[in-house]
Structures are given as structure tokens and as C-alpha cells.
Amino acid sequence: WDFKEKHHVNKANLLHDIICMANNRADKDGYIIFGVSDDFEIKGIKNDENRKNQQNIIDFLKSKKFSGGIRPTIELVTITINGQQIDVLIVKNSTDTPYFITEDYNDGKRKVRANYIYTRIGDTNTDIDKSADINHIEYLWRKRFLLNRPPLEQIKQKLRFKNEWI
């Protein structure tokens, strides 16, 4: 998870955070939680002028050129805690990793770079001006091809998609 007191002002930062969460090494859904400070204080997002809804974020992702046309899947949920609303952006776990864009995306001085693979390890994103370390990139490719799963699980996964059998 990643706490943000407010929604992103800079859309390159939003895109970078989503890609990092989609490529996380925990092999679980990622959560970007808006309206909560890093020290867990609930601030709320009621008056956040940059607040986005789920459709805004999906449309934003659809407008970017992702490799193979495969984009991260997201869901935005609003929760009320102690009378304060917070938004939780859920970035769904998938075997479609690594996610990366094929055309640079700029917003102001921030740039998400084409063909750079970003990831999240623990509570840290890959820097926006660097690609992830090769061992993390290899992990994401192994995840895509189910090579990080036991052989029996790989076979079960293959059996689910009969139209791909040869």
C-alpha cells in the first residue's frame, strides 16, 4: 500500500504509481490510499480539488500506449472512517506483468519513460527516471509466463484456456 494525503496533482506521478503497484513484487493487489498521511492520520479527501473517480482513472489509463494494449486493472472504492471519506485505489494483481508504456508521457517536468519497467518493492517505487533492476524485471516476466508457480499449478492454468491448446 501507499498512503497519499491528497489525490495526485501531477498525472505522470499517478501513472508511475499505478504502474509500480501493478508490477509489485508482493504478487498481491496494490493499494493507493488517498486521504491518509504517512503516519496513518486520516485527513479525508472531501475538499480535494484533484479528486478523481474510477472512470477518470480508467479513461486516463486507456489513453496511454501500454505494451500489447494491456493496461493495469483498477478499482476505486470510497470508505468512510470516523466521518472522513478516503479513496482506495485498488490495482489488481495479474500475470500480465510487466506493465510498461511504449510512448513517453510527460506532465510538467515529470516523465514516465517509454519501455522502462517500474516496480514496487516493499514500500518503495522504482525511480521515475530509472528502470527496475534486472532481477526484478526477470521476476515480472517469469510471473507472466507462470514460471514462478509450481508445475501442477502451471498445468491447471493452461487447462483453463482450452482455446489456446495446440
C-alpha positions as CSV (number, residue, x, y, z in Angstrom):
1,W,0.0,0.0,0.0
2,D,0.9,3.6,-0.4
3,F,-0.6,6.5,1.5
4,K,-1.3,9.8,-0.1
5,E,-2.8,12.8,1.7
6,K,-4.4,14.0,-1.5
7,H,-5.0,12.8,-5.0
8,H,-2.2,13.4,-7.5
9,V,-1.8,16.9,-8.9
10,N,0.7,15.6,-11.5
11,K,-0.7,12.9,-13.8
12,A,2.8,11.5,-14.6
13,N,3.2,10.7,-10.9
14,L,-0.2,9.0,-10.9
15,L,0.7,6.9,-13.9
16,H,4.1,6.0,-12.3
17,D,2.4,5.0,-9.0
18,I,-0.1,2.8,-10.8
19,I,2.5,1.0,-13.0
20,C,4.7,0.4,-9.9
21,M,1.7,-1.1,-8.0
22,A,0.7,-3.2,-10.9
23,N,4.3,-4.6,-11.1
24,N,4.7,-5.1,-7.4
25,R,6.9,-7.9,-6.1
26,A,4.4,-9.0,-3.4
27,D,2.3,-10.7,-6.0
28,K,-0.9,-9.2,-4.5
29,D,-3.3,-6.4,-5.2
30,G,-1.7,-3.0,-4.6
31,Y,-3.5,-0.1,-2.7
32,I,-3.0,3.6,-3.1
33,I,-4.9,5.2,-0.2
34,F,-5.9,8.8,-0.6
35,G,-6.7,10.9,2.4
36,V,-4.3,9.3,4.8
37,S,-0.9,10.7,5.8
38,D,2.3,8.5,6.0
39,D,1.9,8.5,9.8
40,F,-1.6,6.9,9.4
41,E,-3.6,10.1,10.3
42,I,-6.9,10.2,8.4
43,K,-7.1,13.6,6.6
44,G,-10.0,12.8,4.3
45,I,-10.4,13.8,0.7
46,K,-13.7,15.8,0.9
47,N,-12.2,19.1,-0.3
48,D,-9.5,17.6,-2.6
49,E,-9.7,19.6,-5.9
50,N,-7.7,16.9,-7.7
51,R,-10.0,14.0,-6.6
52,K,-10.7,11.6,-9.4
53,N,-13.4,8.9,-9.8
54,Q,-12.9,5.4,-11.1
55,Q,-14.0,6.4,-14.6
56,N,-11.5,9.3,-14.7
57,I,-8.6,6.9,-13.9
58,I,-9.7,4.2,-16.3
59,D,-10.1,6.8,-19.1
60,F,-6.6,8.2,-18.2
61,L,-5.1,4.7,-18.4
62,K,-6.9,3.9,-21.7
63,S,-5.4,7.0,-23.3
64,K,-1.8,5.7,-22.7
65,K,0.0,3.3,-25.1
66,F,0.7,0.3,-23.0
67,S,2.8,-2.6,-24.4
68,G,0.5,-5.1,-26.1
69,G,-2.5,-2.8,-25.3
70,I,-2.7,-4.5,-21.8
71,R,-3.3,-2.0,-19.0
72,P,-3.5,-2.4,-15.3
73,T,-6.9,-3.2,-13.9
74,I,-8.1,-0.8,-11.2
75,E,-11.0,-0.3,-8.9
76,L,-11.6,2.9,-6.8
77,V,-13.5,2.5,-3.6
78,T,-14.6,5.2,-1.2
79,I,-14.7,4.4,2.5
80,T,-15.9,6.5,5.4
81,I,-13.8,6.2,8.6
82,N,-14.6,8.4,11.7
83,G,-16.7,10.7,9.5
84,Q,-13.9,11.2,6.9
85,Q,-14.0,9.9,3.4
86,I,-10.9,8.2,2.0
87,D,-10.4,6.8,-1.5
88,V,-8.7,3.5,-2.0
89,L,-7.4,2.8,-5.5
90,I,-7.0,-1.0,-5.8
91,V,-4.5,-2.0,-8.5
92,K,-5.4,-5.6,-9.3
93,N,-2.8,-8.4,-9.2
94,S,-2.3,-10.0,-12.6
95,T,0.0,-12.3,-14.5
96,D,0.1,-9.7,-17.4
97,T,3.3,-8.2,-16.0
98,P,5.4,-6.4,-16.7
99,Y,3.2,-3.4,-17.5
100,F,5.0,-0.6,-19.3
101,I,4.2,2.2,-21.8
102,T,5.6,2.4,-25.3
103,E,5.4,6.2,-25.6
104,D,6.8,8.7,-23.1
105,Y,4.2,10.5,-21.0
106,N,5.1,14.0,-19.7
107,D,3.3,16.2,-17.2
108,G,5.3,19.3,-16.4
109,K,8.9,18.2,-15.6
110,R,7.9,14.6,-14.7
111,K,8.2,12.0,-17.3
112,V,7.2,8.3,-17.3
113,R,9.5,6.8,-19.9
114,A,8.7,4.5,-22.7
115,N,9.9,0.9,-22.3
116,Y,11.1,1.5,-18.8
117,I,9.8,-1.2,-16.4
118,Y,8.9,0.2,-13.0
119,T,8.1,-1.9,-9.9
120,R,7.3,-1.6,-6.3
121,I,9.4,-3.5,-3.7
122,G,8.1,-3.2,-0.1
123,D,7.2,0.5,0.3
124,T,9.5,1.8,-2.5
125,N,8.8,2.6,-6.1
126,T,11.5,2.4,-8.8
127,D,12.7,6.0,-9.5
128,I,10.7,7.6,-12.4
129,D,14.0,8.2,-14.3
130,K,15.3,4.6,-14.0
131,S,14.2,1.2,-15.0
132,A,13.9,-1.5,-12.3
133,D,16.9,-3.8,-11.6
134,I,17.2,-6.7,-13.9
135,N,16.4,-9.3,-11.3
136,H,13.0,-7.6,-10.7
137,I,12.3,-7.4,-14.4
138,E,13.1,-11.1,-14.8
139,Y,10.8,-11.9,-11.9
140,L,7.9,-10.0,-13.7
141,W,8.5,-11.9,-16.9
142,R,8.6,-15.2,-15.0
143,K,5.3,-14.2,-13.4
144,R,3.7,-13.5,-16.8
145,F,4.7,-17.0,-18.1
146,L,3.7,-18.7,-14.8
147,L,7.3,-19.8,-14.3
148,N,7.2,-18.7,-10.7
149,R,4.4,-21.2,-10.0
150,P,4.7,-25.0,-9.2
151,P,4.3,-27.2,-12.3
152,L,0.9,-28.6,-11.3
153,E,-0.5,-25.0,-10.9
154,Q,1.0,-24.1,-14.3
155,I,-0.8,-27.1,-15.9
156,K,-4.1,-26.2,-14.2
157,Q,-3.8,-22.6,-15.5
158,K,-3.2,-23.9,-19.0
159,L,-6.2,-26.2,-18.8
160,R,-8.5,-23.3,-18.1
161,F,-8.0,-21.8,-21.5
162,K,-8.9,-24.6,-24.0
163,N,-9.0,-22.2,-27.0
164,E,-5.2,-21.8,-26.5
165,W,-4.4,-25.5,-26.8
166,I,-2.4,-26.7,-29.7
